[in-house]
Amino acid sequence: MFVAAIFAAACHKQEASAAESSSHTFTETPRSAYGFVNSIGVNTHLNYFDRLYGNFPLVQRELASIGILHLRDGVHLQNADYNSMIYGRWAQLGKLGIRFDAVVDPRNNLGPITPELLEKVYLLSDRTIESFEGPNEMDVSGTSNWSTVDRDFNDSLYRAVRQMQDNRSVKLIGPSMAFASHGHQVGDISGRNDFGNLHSYPAGKLPSTIFPEQTEFAKDLSGSHAIIMTESGYHNALNDHSDQPGVSETAAARYIPRLFLENYIHGIPRTYLYELLDESPDPGFKDNQLHWGLIRADGTEKPAFSALKNLISELKDQAEPSHPHPLTWSLSGTKSVIDHMLLEKSNGEIDLILWQEIPSFDSRRQADLNNAPVVADLTLAVRAKSVRIYEPTLQAGLVRTFSETTRFSIEIPDHPLVIQILTP
């Protein structure tokens, strides 16, 4: 991880909002709630035995609690005992349904990248690996010929993945850049991977600020492939002024769910938040490297953990909907910047998520912004048998319910408002 840069000061462009209008009508085919929940991933460092990650029962318990099913971690091999311990942990997490993106990097002294090497790791992890990923941020490694190393290593990794005995379900994600604009130095390697890669941090600003500039840079490597955002997030080290700005824990709880929503709207099929845990104590909040986690170094959960846990709980599903049902709906009474996503579950339930895509934190003053909710009227083209409203950032339970209605008033905050709609 290189936390400087990768912030795009791009102007925010609403792709599906009620901005600039007092009334806007949408007719949409919902996306899959199952797909969105599976777009949520998080970075871990399970080999950091001397940090909080060394408390594996805590890691296991918190992952089971939050419901995230996709982890990104590095491939490391040493002696038999070490290998058994590390990948035994991967296998144990696999029993929770968790799958791994496994980063393979030339600086990890793995030796020649062969199908046998990848199969060894794959089997040690009890087949929990769903993707291998190329080198991590070689553009800031200090290696003079880093672009050649990246390109050649990706070629070796591509051949090894394709020659694995059980490779049909294992995908290859291309190498990551610390600065997406450096990708052109490697060139288009889309013919030798399945997904592009992007590390893009909003630098304390709106989740949507990175679009479209950063994804356009990523295409220099990935061509037309979908792009996986293998790192993004917000840190809470407000007393570290050496790098990108931090935000308060309160603001992170508002931004992080929006980050996943905005990325999915903009075509990112999976985002891996950086990271699960604050690795070690830093009571002065002076080292941003130690404050990216959803969980503090003392093992307590930050507000963002609860916000994400509640959002996953409200949207999780067991399967894709077989035949998504288009929905016509309108929002009136506001000219505010409102973003939304429409999802459907396999049981036919519609989930409409609305939020104000506005700043929740003033980085200059290092102060939370007290944004008032926007009052609006939501009208459905068909009568809803029931409507349930949630605010996952604030609480796990219901906020309000309606029944047998086509029109109702809502208050849209600067964090996700989940409206669950069941039609006859």
Order of alpha helices (4+ residues) and beta strands (2+ residues): beta-beta-alpha-beta-alpha-beta-alpha-beta-alpha-beta-alpha-beta-beta-alpha-beta-alpha-beta-alpha-beta-beta-beta-beta-beta-beta-beta-beta
